[in-house]
Amino acid sequence: MKLIRDFPEVPTQLKDIQKKHKEELRKKTEKLRMKTIQANEAVKIFQLVDRYAQLTVVSTIRDLKLVEHELLARGQEHEVWREKHLQKELELIQTDKLFCSSFSRSKSKFGSSTAVIGVPGIGKTTMVQKIVHDWATGKIYHKFQFVFSFKFRDLNDINCRVNLQELILDQYPYLQHLLREIWKFPEEILFIFDGLDEYNTRIDFADNRRNTEPKYMCTDPECWCAVSDIVYGLIQRKLLPGCSVLVTSRPTALNLLERAEIDVWAEILGFDHEERKEYFNKIFEDQTAAAALFKHVEENQILYTMSFNPSYCWILGQTLGPFFMKGKKLHRIPKTITELYSCYICNILKNHSFKKERDVMLKIGEMAFEGISEKNIVFKEGDLIKYNLQPSQFLSGFVMELLERDDTTQSVVYTFPHLTIQEFVAALAQFLTASPEDMKKLFEKAHREEDQRYELLLRFLAGFSSQSNQLLEEFLGEFPSEKIIQVIDWIGEEVHKQLVNTNSKASKRNLLNLFHYLFESQNRPLVKSTVGLVKKVTFSGLQMNPIDCAVLTNVIELCDTIKELDLQNCSIQYDGLQWLGRGLHKCEVLRLRDNKFGDSGVKLLSAVLKEPNCKIQQLMLNVNNLTADCTGDLSSALSKNQSLLELDLSNNKLEDAGMKNLSVFLKNPDSKIQYLRLNANSFTAACINDLSSALSTNQSLISLYLGNNELGDAGVRQFFKDLKNIQELGLENNNLSACCMKDLATTISEYQSLRSLNLSCNNLGDSGLKALSEALKKPNQRLEQLHLCSAKLTASCASDVASVLSISCTLKVLDLGGNKLEDHGMKLLCEALKNNSNSKIQTLQLWKNYLHDSCAEDLVSGLSGVCSLRKLNLSSNFFTDQSVEKFRTLTRNCSSLKIIDLDDNKFSSEGRDRLLSLRNYRSRMTVIV
């Protein structure tokens, strides 16, 4: 069945004027002007249809609180949200479907308000131009008979009361006598307002006065009121209800629209990989040069992430393009963003008399700096005059290439081609003209601002301290050495301060920003004297995008060695790890837990481990969605690696096939691995033959953790005989029972190498403990830690435990929590400890063991003389206020005790207070009640 939608017919009396209106709009929108930095062609003019690049628009927007600057934060999110679109979590909207009912929150048949959000330079205004052009040429939105488009920057010049009719006639005077006829069909009208963020008047959609007080209400097209009231009335359906409205804005103005009647929210995401490539092909006639440039951008994560934005693509093309043209002598290609924009400005300056234009550019930079401080990107002629820039100077080619003049309406405004260019010239002016005192104030002020408005400006200032400024100095004169020293000293001081203060996310973000400054500075001695001297660099818990990873890598590359790099839970996926890989071999301790970069990420790390100069000694890869597929590469790398001593692969899904591959490198006689953690990897008894074979020949492994798997009694029995070198063994939660304890006891008795044993959360029972205790009572046993929590133990096995405690002079940690030893069992344990003057016990875990007041005296008697005891956990039992004085006595008598945990017992509030007063007995005493 074929559905055909009928579109409204234009009333006869309006057909001619509609035709004229469409023709006027077509003429206004058919050309696309692109600024260049070429002396012979300052502006290129293209047909819109030839140069318009399709952008991805998705049917939602991101977090309203996201920061503004796409170079600082939006690049990685762009890729993440694009991935969500691919996973069907977001819907793609074509520009001819912005009012489509399937995306709308409104159920109304007519009239819809749509907000399209996008960062600076992403293409909002060009998209509006394309929509108007396509409507005028009859391609889209046939349901609208009239489209009226406005720019908020033009509306800023209207300071008097006006009505909608006058507003339209100011731009479309030919509609003079027909507007009242047009008003009769509001559902056939589309209003477009471009650039809400550029509007100087705040439109408060939460202001109820607009609905109740006549002077704020605008309900008639001929009603005289403020422009903001007209916009409010149209969006909120108070004025011409039934009409449709499209609003565009940067993310900074999103908060203004939170209470508005918006039916469709959309965001322009920009280019994906192929669209980037296509765009470079479009802007270069020389396709070989286009391919070479794109390859260079693709290999530089900072440039590549920037290039999701069409404006950045254009800047990159203009700046870097000449490096790849045939017959051009290749110079050093820009690496940092400071170098990139320096090259951009130099390409402008070299076409002019730079002695004269230097002063003009610095004046423009001063104006740009005030704009950043005031969050202003649109400048009027009055702003130019304020900085001794006569509007007539705009006729000079230099100013025309640095600023864009918009005189499409009666008022003339000026903007920079992109926000980042405004930030660059602002930074340049401050660096060259500000006094040292003003620079110091700028540093302090920039740190106080939470909205990051100065962040890129600070990066540029850091970049100006680099030795790679010869190009700019050729045109602007030698950079002042005192400023270079001041910037370097400031960065060094801030890095030193921040490296020792990374407790919060905000402090870690500050440190990461400082790393961006270090990268821009390209100052190896500065990096080595700051980052190169610290024991630990941590960004754990901080989301890091690919630009962050690329910058971190560049900082690491400037160091000889990083002692410890902690990147746990940083949302680093494959793309980020790809850029980190170049510097990771310099880290001695590398923590990458919980980043979920998967098997492909481990393949990258395997290449790092194979490097002959790899320094990694500890590598944590737990919780990263790893499977057996990555273990072949990892095993191959570890067979060649000579530095790695500790590897954590816990909480993945390597399964038995993964164990088979890992056993290959464990068999290697040159293996240096000493600590291997493989907890929670879905291993079963089927993999034990491979593991046992490896352990029988391995000479280096001393610590093996296999907890939370499914090995079972039959599985572990097979490799007990091969544990001769193992000092730490973790087998918690492996479906073990008393059946395998005799085999383990035999191993313990024979080898006597075990220092730590974890059998918690297994069904050992009293008989299993009995078998184990026989081995632990043997002479020369050196076990220091024994973990038996939740092992189904009762008071019946207490005598066996006591027999071990009575003679052990090595045991430091005993965990019996979550069992059922009860008061009688506790009495036996305490007597054993009391009678062993050589006891070294430091930690005693007795939580949830059904203990009552009747054993409190035994605890005092048995533990008061244990001079090594530091931590005692008696939580989740049944002690009452009757035991309070006894615990006070125990704490006073046992001078070594630092932590006593009595939480979740049966104390009254008064009893808890008396126990908490124990904190005053000695310094750093911790009491938990």
N, C-alpha and C positions, 0 to 999 in steps of 0.2 A: 504494500500500500504506500503510495507516495503522498507525502504531506506538502502542501504548497501554502506558504504564508502570504497573506495579502498585506501590502503596505498602503498607508493612507495616500489618497490622491491630494495633490496640491490644489487648493481652491483656485478657480480660474483667474480671479483678480490678482493672485500672487505669483502666477507662473512666470511672468516676465521678470519680475523683480528677483525671484529666486534664481533664475538663470543668470542675471547680472551679478548677484551675490556670489554664486558659485564661481563665476569667471574671475571676480576680484580676488577671491580666496585662492584660486588656482594660481594666479599670477604671483601672489605674495609668497606662496609656499613651494613653488616648483624648483627653486634654486637652493643649493646647499653651499654655504660659504665656509671654507676651511682656511684658517690662518696658517701661514708657513713662516719659516725663518730664512727664506731665500731672498737675497737682495733684489733679484729681478722679478720676483713674484710674491708680494707680501700676503696676498689672499688668493686662494684658488676657488673658483666657482664651478660646482658640478650640478648636473641634473640630480635632483633628490632621488629619483627612482633608480638611478645608476649607482649611487653611493650609499644608499640607506642600508644599514646592516641590521639584520633581524636579531632582536634581543630576546632573551628568555624572561618572560614575565610569569610569576607564579601567583596562585590564588590565595595568598596570605601574606602577612608581613612577619618579620622577625620580632624579637623582644623589643618592646617600645623603649627600653632603657639601654639598648646597645649604643656604644659610643659612635660618634659621627665619622671619624676619619677612617676611610676604607683602607688606606695603606697600613694603618696601625692594627685594624681589627677585622675588616670585612673580607679580606682575601680568602682566608681559610673557611670562614663561614659560608662564603659563596660556594665553595666546593662541597661543603657538607650539605647545604640546602639543595644544591643541584642533585646530590646523591639521593636525598630524600624524595626529590621529584622523580628520579629514575625508579625509586622503590614504590612509587605510586602514593607516597604520603602527602604529596602536594600535586596540585593540578596546574598544568601549563595553560596559560590564557593567551590566545592570539589577540592582537590589538583591536580586531574587529568584533571581539566578544567581551569587551570590558563591561558591558551592561547585560550580559547573558544571564538569564534567570537561574541557570544551574549553579552559578557562582554567588548569586545574590542572597542576602539574608532577608530581603524584603519579599513579601508575597504580593505586593501591588503589581497590577498589570502594567501600569504606566508610571513613569518617574522613578529614577534611581540615581543614587549618588555613589560615585566611585572615587577612591583615593589610590593613586599610584605613587609609591615611594621609591626613591632611588638616591644613592650617594652622588656627590658632585661629579659631573662628567660622565655619568652612566648613560645618558641619552634621553632624559625626560623631555626636554624641550624639543629635541629632534623627533621624538616619538609623537609629541603633540602636533608638530608640523606635518608629519606623515599622516596622522589621523585626519587632520583638516584637509590635506591635499587629496587623500583617497575619498573623503566624503564629497569634495568639490568635483571630483572627476567621476562620481557615480559608482565607486567600487564598494563602499561599505556604508553601513548605518542608513539604509534607505528609509527607516522609520522616522528619521529626523528630517524635517523640511528646512530647518534653519539651524546653523551652528554659529555661535558667537564665542570668539576666543580672546582672552585677556591675559596679560602678564602682570603679576602682582607688582613687579618693579616699576611698571608704568603707573599703576594705581597709587603708588606712594606720593605722586605729585598732586593728587587731588586732595586739597586741604579744606575744601568747603563742602557744604551739604549738596548732594546731587541726587538725581533719581535714575532708575535703571534705563529709562528712555533716553535721557541725555548721555548716559554712559555709552550706550550703543551708537547713538547718532554721532558721537565724537569720532568714532572709528568708521562707521558705516553711514555717512550722511545721506546716501541715496535711499535710505529706508524711511525718510522724513514723514511721509504721509500714510505709511502702511503698517506701522508698528502695532497700532491698536487692533488691526485685523490679525496680525501674527499672534498677539496675546491670546486670542480666542482659542487657540489650539496649543496649550502649553506642553501637552504630551508629545508634540512634534518638534520641540526645541531642545537643543543641547547647548549648555554653557560650559566653557572650559576656562579654568583659572590655573595658570602655570606659575609655580614657584612660590608657594605659601611661605616658605622659609625666608623669602626676600621681602615680605611685607612688613612694614615698620609698625603697623598697628596690630595689637594683639586682638584676635577674635575669640572671645570667651564664650564657648558653646554651653558652658555650665551656668552662665549668667541668666537667672530667671527674669530679670527686669526686661529683657527683650521680648518676653511673652506677656508681661503685665503692664508695663509703663509705656504709654503712647509715644513718648519722644524717642524711645529705642526700637519701636516696632516698625517693621517695613513689610506691608502686606499688599502694596499696590505698586505697579511699575512706574507710576507717576508721583509716588510719595517721595518728598524730599527728606533725605537722611544721610548719614555717613556711609561711605563705601563699605565699611566693615559690616554695617547693618544690612546692606543689600546682599552681600555674600552670605551672611548668616541666614537671611530669609530664604534665599534660593536653596541652600543645602538642607535647611531644617523644614523645607516644604511649607513655609509661611507665605512666601512670595511665589506667584505662578505655580501653585501646587500641581504636580503632574509632569513638570519639566525634569530633565535629567542634568546632572552636574558632574563634571570630571575635574578633580583637583590633583595637582602634582606637588610633591614636596621632598626636601631632603629629610633624613630621619630626625634631625634636630627639632623639627616642628611637629613631630607626631603627637606630642602631648597636647597640642592645641585641638587635635581632632578626636581625642579619646571620647568626648561626650557628644560628638557630632552624629547626625543621622547618616552614617556611611553604610551602604548596603554591600559594597564589594571592596575588599581590601586586596591590594596587589603590590608586588615589589618587583622591580627590574633587577634581575640577577646579573645581567651582562653576558659576556662571551664564555662558551665552553672551549675546550681544546681546539676542536675543528673550526669553530667560528673565529677564534683568534687567528688561526692560520689563514683562513679565507680573507680576513680583514687586511692582513699584511700583503696578501696577494693583490688586493684591490688598490692599495695606496701606492704600489710600486709597479711601474711599467716593466721594469727589469725583474722578471720572475726568479732569476738566479739569485739576485741580490735579496729579494723577498724571502726566499728559502733559507739563505745564509743568515739573514737577520733573525728569522723566526727560530732557527736552530740555536743561535746564541742566546736569545731570550729564554727559550725552553730550558737551556742548561744553567740558567741563573735564576734560582728560585725567587729571589726578591723581584727581579724584573718580570718573571713569568706570572707571579701572583698579582702584580700590579696590572698586568695586561688583560685582566678580565674586564677592565673598564675601557670603553672606546676612546676616551680622552687620553688616557695613558698610552694606549696603542698608537695614537697619533703623535704624541710627544716622543715616544720611543722611536717611531718611524722617522720623524724629522731629525732627531738627535743622532741616532745610531746608524741611520740609513747610509750616510756618506762613507762610513767605515767599510761598507760591503759593496760599494759600487766598483765596477770594472775600471781599472786604471788608476784607482786611488791608492796612495801610499798608506798602508795600515799603521796607525799609531796604537797606543795602549787603549784598549776598549774600556769604557767606564765600568767599574765594578760596584761601587756604592751609589746610593741615590744622590749623594752630594756631587759626586763626579758626573753623574748623568745630567743633573740640572746645571752644573757648571758648564758642561759641554753645550747645553741648550742655549744658555745666555751668551757664551762666547761666539756661537754661530750667528747670533744677532749682532754682537758688538763688532765682529770683524768686518762687517759690511758698512761700518760708519766711522766717523771721526770720534774715536773713543775718549779723547781728552775732553771734548765738549759734552759728549753724551754721558760720561761717568757721573757728573753732578746731577744730570737729569735722572739717571737711573737710581741714584741714592735718594733723591727726593721722592721718587716713586716708591722706593723701599720704605721710607719713613711713613708714607701714607698707607702702604700695605701693612706695616706693623700696627698702626693704630686700628686698622680694620680687623686684624686678628684679635687684638685686645678687646675690641668692642663687638666681635663676632659679626663683622660686616664684610660682605663680598661685593657690594654694589656701591659705586662711587659716583657722585654728581660733580658738576663743574665747580661748585663751591669747594669741594674737597680738594680738587686740583689746585685752585687758587690759594687755598690755605697753605699749601706746601710749595708755593711759588712755581707752580706748573700751569702756565697759561694754556687754556684750551686750544689756542691757535698752534701750540707746539705739537698738538696731535697730528698735524699735517706732516711732521717729520717722520721719515720711515722708521726711525728707531722706536719712537713711542708707539707708533702703529703696530709694531711687532711685539711690543711688551704688554700693551693693553688692547682690549677690544672695545670699540665704540658702538653703542646701540642707539641709533637715532630713528628707530622705526615709528616713534610717536613724536608728539610735540616736545617732550623732554628728552634730554640726552643723558645717558648714563654710561659708565665705564666699568668694565670688569676685567679680571685677568683670565687668560685662556683656561686656567684651572686653578683650584684652590692651592695646590702644591707649588705652583709658580709664584703665587702671592706670598706663600710662606718662605720660599727660597729668597726672593728679593728682600723680604722683610728681615730675614736673618742676615743677609749680606750687608744691608744698611746698618744694622746694629753692630755687626762685627767690625765694620770699617769706620764707624763714626761715634759709637757710644763710648763714654768714658768708662774706665775700669769700675768706678762706683756704680754707674748705671748698669753695667753688665752684671755686677754682683746682685743688684736689686732685681734684675731680670731673672737670674737663676733662682733667687728666693721666691719671687712671685710665681714663676712657672711651676715650682714644686707645690705651691699652695693650691693651685687650680686643680680641681678634680675632674674637669671635663676634657682634659688633654688638649686644650686648644693650642698650647705652646709646644706640644710634644715633638712634632716634626721640625719645628723651628729650632729646638734644642739639638736635634740630630744634625741639622745643617750646620749649626755653630760648631758642633764637635767635628764635623767633616772639614770645616775651614781650618782646623788645627793640623790637618794632615799635611804631609810633605808633597802631596800630589796636586797642588793648586797652581802649578806653573801656568796653566792655560789662563786662569782668571787673572793672575798677577801680571801676565803679559799685557792685559788691557786695563787693569785697575790699579796697577802699581803693587809694590811689595806689601804683603800683608803685615800688619804691625806685630812685631815679635812679642810685645808685652801682652797682647790679646791672645796670641797662640799659647803662651805660657799660662795665662790666667785660665783659659778653657781647659788645658791639660791638667792643671792643678785641681781645678774644680771637679773634673771627672774622677781623678784619682782619689780625692778625698771622699766623694760620694760613694764610689765603689767600695772603698775600705770600710766605710760606715755601714753600707747595706749588706756586705758579705757576712757580717757578724750579727745581722738582724733580719732573719728570714723566717720568723715565727708565724707570720700572717700572710694571707694571699696578697694583701696590698703591698707588703714589704717585698714579696717575691716578684710582684709585677714591677715595682720600682727597680729592683735589681735587673730584671730583664730589659727594661728601658735603658738602663745604664750600659748593658751589654750592646745595645743598639748604638749607643754613643761610641763605645770602644771600637765597634766595627767600622763606623763612619770615620773614626780618627785614623784607622789603619796604623796604630802606633804600637809596634811590637814591644818596645821597652816598657811602655805604660801597662800593657796587658800582663806582661811577665811580672812586673812589680806589684800587681794587685791580685788578679785572679790566679796567677801562677804560684803564689805563695800560700794560698789558703788550703786547709785540709779538706774542706767540703764545699761544694757548690750545689745548692738544692733549689729546685723549682717544683717539688712534689705537690700535687694537688692543683697546680696552675695550668689551665688550658693553654697549650702552645700551638700556634699555627705554623705552616711551613716557613713563613718569613722568619718567625722566632727561631725555628730550628736551623735555618740557614745562617742566621746571625750568630747563634750559639756556636755553630760549627766553625765559623770564621774566627771567633774569639779563641776557641780551643786550639785552632791551628796556629795561633800566634804564641801559644804556650809550649813549653817542652813537655810538661806532664801535668795532668789533673789528678790529684790524689783520690777524690771521690766526686762523682757526678750523680745526683739523685733526681731522676726524672719519673718517679713513680706517679701513676694516675694523672698524667699530663695530656691525655687524649691524643697522644702521638700515634698517628696511623702510618700506613706504608709511605705516603708521600713525605711526611715529616722525617721519618726514619731514613729515607733515601738521602736527604740532605745532611742529616746528622752523621751518617756513616763515614764521611770523610775525616772526621776528627776523633771518633770514638776510640780508636786504637791507642790514643794518648792517655786514656783514663785507667787508673789502677783499680778503682771500684766503680762499677756501673750498675745502677739500679733502674730497671725499666719495668717494674711490676705494674700490671693493670693498665696497659696502654692498648691492648687488643689489636696489635698490628698483624697478628696471624702468621701463618707459615711463610708468606712472602717476606715479611719483616725479618724472620729468622734467617732466611736465605741471604739477605743483605748483611746481617750480623756475622754470618758464617764467613763471608768474604773478608770482613774486618779481622776475624780471629785468625785467618790464614796469613795475614800480613806478617812478614818476618820481624818487624819492629813493634808488634802488638804488645802493649803493656798491661792489658786487662788481667787482673788476678781474681776478681770476684765479679760474677755476672748473674743478676737476678732477672729471670724472665717469667716469673710466675704470673698467672692470670692474664694470659695473652691470646687466648683462643688458638692454641697450638695443637696440631694433630701429628700423627705419625709421618705425614708427608714431608715435614721439615726435618725430621731426625736424620735422614740420610746425609743431607748437606751439613748438618751440625756435627754429626759423628766424623765425617770426612775432615772438617775443619779442626776438630779437637784432636784428631790423630796427628795433625801437623803442628798444632799450637804448643808453645813451650812456656806460656806465662800463666794460663788459667789454673787456679787452685780450687775455686769454689763456684759451683753452678747450681742455680735454683730453677727448676722447671715445674714446680708444684702448681696444682690447680689448673691444669690444662687437660687435654684429652689425647695423650700419646698412645694409650692402649698397648696391647702386647706387641703389636708390630713395631711400635716406637721403641719399646725396650730391646727388641731384637737388634735394631740399628744402633742404639746407644751402646749395647754390649760390645760392638765391634771396636769402638775406640777405647773402652775399658780394658780390652784384652791387649791393647798396644803396650808393649813393655816401656815405651817412652812417655806414657801418660803421666801427667803431673797432677791430675785432679785428686784433691784430698777430701773435699766436702761435696756431696751430691744429694740434693733434695728432690724427691720425686713423689711427694704426697699428692693424693687426689688426682690420679691419672687413669683411672679405670683399668688398672693392671689386675690380672687374674693369675691363678696357679700355672696357666699355660706358658707364661713368659719366664718362669723361674729357671728352667734349664739354661736359657741364654744368660741370665744374670749369674747363675751359679758358675757357669763356665768362665765368665769374665772375672768373677771374684777369685777364682782359684789361681789365676795367673797375675792379677793386678797387685802391684807392690806399693801403690801410692795412696789408695783410698782408705781413709780412716773414719769417715762419717757418712752414714747412709740412712736417709729418711724415706720410708715407704708407707707412711701412715695414710689412712682413709682410702685404701684400695680394697681389693677383694681377693687377697692371696689365700686365705684359709689355712687350716692346719697342714694339709697335704703340700701346699705351696711352700710354706716357710721351712718345713722340715728338710726340703731338698737343699737349701742353701745355708743352713746353720753350720754345716761342716766346713764351709768356705769363709767363715768370718774371722779367720785367725788374726787379721790386721785391724779389724773394725774396732774403733773405740766408742763411737756413738751410733746407736741403732734405734730407729723409730718405727714401730709397728702398730701404732694405735689404730683402733677401729678397722681391723682386718679380718673380722669373723674368726678370731682365734679362740681356742678353748684349752682346757687342761691337757688335752691329748698331745699337744706339741710341746708342752713345758719340759718334759723329761729330755727331749732332744736339745732344747735350748740350754737346759741345765748342764748337760754333758759338754756342750760347746763352751759355756762359761767356765766350767771347771778345768777344761783342757787348755784353753788359750789364755785366760786371765787378762785379756787385753781390754775388755769392755769398761768404759768409764761412765757411760750414760745409756740407760735403757728405758724406752717408753712403750708400755704395753696397755695403756689406758683404753677404755671403751672396748674391751674385749670380754668374752665370757670365761675368764680364767677360773673363777670360783676358788674356794678354800683349798681344794686339792691341787690346783695349778700353782697356787702360791706356795704350798708345802714343798712341791718339787723344786721350785725356783729357790726357795730359802736354803735348801740343802746345799746347793751350789754356792750360794752367797756366803755361807759359813766356812767355806774352805779357806785354808791359810793362803795368804798372799793375794786375796781378792782386793781389787782396787776400784770397785764401783763407787762413783761419786753422786750420780743422780739416778733415782728410781721413780718412775711415774706409773702409778697403778690406780688412777682415779676411775671410778665407774667400772670396776672390774668384777663386780658381783662378789665382793668379799664380805664376810661376817665376822662376828666375835670369835668364831671357831678357829680362825686362822691367826688370831692375834698372838698366840704363843709362838707361832713360827716367825712372824714379823719381829716379835720381841727378841727371839733368839739371835736374829741378825743384828738388831740394834744394840744388843748387850755387848757385842764383840767388835762391831765395825769401827774402825778408826779412819775411814775414808769417806763414808757417806755424808754428803752435804745437803742434798735435796731429797725429801721423801714426800711424795704426793699420794695420799690415800683418800682424797676427797671423793664424795659421791658414792660411798660404800655404806656398810651397816655394821660398823665395829661396836657401837653402843658403849655404855659406860664400863662394862666389864672388860671389853677389849682395850679401852683406853687406859684402864688401870694397869694392865700388863705392859703396855708400851711405855708408860711413864716410869714404871719400876725399872725397866730395862735401861732407859736413858739415865735414870738416877744412878744406876750401878756402874755405868760406863764412863769412867773419868776421862777417857780418851776420845769421847764422841766429838765429831766435827760437824754435827748437824747444824745447818744455817737456816733452812727453810722447811717448815713442817705444815703441810696442807691437810687439814682435817675437817674441811667444810662438809656439811650435810652427811653426818655420820650418826645421827640419832643420839646425840650427847645431851645429858641433862645436868642439873646442878650437883647431882651426887658424885660426879667425876671431877668437879672443879678443884677439890682439895688435892686429888691425885695429880692434876696438872700443875698446881703450885709446887707440890713436893718433888715431882719428877723433872720439871723444866727450870726451876729457879737456879739450879746449879749448872745448867748447860751454858757455859760461858761463850759458846759459838753461835747460839740461836739469835737470828736477826729478824726473821719473819715467822709469825704464827697466824694461821688462818683457821678460825673456828666459826665462820659464818654459817648461816642456815641450819642452826641447831636449835636446842630448846632451853638455853640458859635464861634464867630470870634474875630479878634484882638480888636474889639470895647469893648469887655468885659474884656480885659487883666487887665486894671487898677482897675477895680471893684474887680476882684479876688485877686489882690495884696492887695487891701484895706481890703477885707474880711479876708485874711490870717493874716494881721497885727493886725486887731481888735479882731479876735477870738483867744485868746492866748492859748486855749487848743487844737487847731487843730494840728494834727500830720501828717495826710495823706489827700491829696487832689488829686483826680484822674480826669484829664481833657483829657484823651486820646481819640483819634478818634473824634475830633471836627474839626473846620475849621480854625485853627490858621495858620498863616504864620510861616516860620522858625524864623523870628525875634520875632514874638509873643510868640513862644514856648520858645525861649531863655530868654525872659523877665519873663516868668512864672517859668522857671527852676531856675531863680535867687532867687526865694522865698525860696529855700532850705537854704539860708544863714540867714534867719530871726531868726531861732531858731535851737538849736541842735536837731538832729534826725528828722528833718522835711523831709517828703517824698513827692515829687511832681512828678506826672506821667502825661506826656503830649505826 
